[in-house]
């Protein structure tokens, strides 16, 4: 039994040394990440609710402008105010590009 003690102690010391090099999350960073996740959840829920309200009963192969800050270009010229407000709809075949702006966590949109 005592013959294994040096090997056990050596393994224990090696494990303790290895544990000292494992990064420990900064509590403030964890709190920031949690707050950011909550903000993201609020923004996503707001967007989903807006889309549900503005774009209900959307037919197949159609796009709906469901949430602000979407940029669309079309195959053919369209009126200036076409597909610019929540609730506007357009056939997908008429779209050339459709881009959403990046999420802005500070503005929560």
ABEGO torsion letter per residue (X at the ends): XAAAAAAAAAAAAAAAAAAAABBBBBAAAAAAAAAAAAAAAAAAAAAAAAAAAAABGBBBGBBBBABBGBBBBBABBBBAABGABBGBBBBAAABABBBBBBBBAAAGX
